[in-house]
Amino acid sequence: MSDPLAELNRLQERDLELDHIREDQSRIPEELGQARVHTKALENQLGGLQDQLREVRMAYHKADLELQDLKGKYAKAKQAQSQAQSTKEQTQYGEQMRQLEDRIEEIEGNDKKKIVGEIMPLMEQMDALEKQIEGLKASLEEARTRLDHLEAANQQRVDDLEATHQSKKAARDQLAAIIPAPVVKEYESIRKARKGTGLAKMAKTSNGYRCTACNVQLPMHVAQQIHQANKVVRCPSCGRILWKGE
Ligand SMILES: [Zn+2]
């Protein structure tokens, strides 16, 4: 009869291969990772510019409303001045109009007096932001298209690995079925606890044997039990099932 631990060793090789496939599946390709970061950065940048544009537009509308209000008041004052009954009244309206005019100039600007005003810079900012947003939207669309392709390619890669995993898992289960069930069960629980291997080969040293998983020197009686191979012996240090090798 074949050595069940030799079969267990083959089982472990297959399990490690299956582990490797799972790791491969969860690994994000560098190009995809970069494309995700790049797209996210563009989205954040766009959001920031859109917020800025909203604020500038609000400031523009506020200035524009104030300007219309001031112009209305100015027209009324002018009307009142033309109907004024006294010089004193005329002067009062004139003073009011002068003050309104100052504020109107502050908002509207006055080229002759080299007053820039509030409206024009806000309009220029809106224009500049709209252009930037337009450009950024184009870049973002490009980035999203590229990201979609990379995501799809990665999904295909993961799916292909899944198919490989499934067929290899079926073959692995067939192999497991010919090994005594309690041995497989013990091996699996150790493998789970040790996050990887449940079986370790022992190796000859100058003065005895050692466990190849944790490198501890094995007591002679343990090494003897392993050579007899009539029961499952575990490493006294790491707890893995010890195998004498082929
Ligand atoms: Zn060990």
Boltz pocket constraint, residues with backbone or C-beta under 6 A from the ligand:
constraints:
  - pocket:
      binder: B
      contacts: [[A, 200], [A, 211], [A, 212], [A, 213], [A, 214], [A, 215], [A, 216], [A, 235], [A, 236], [A, 237], [A, 238], [A, 239], [A, 240]]
      max_distance: 6.0
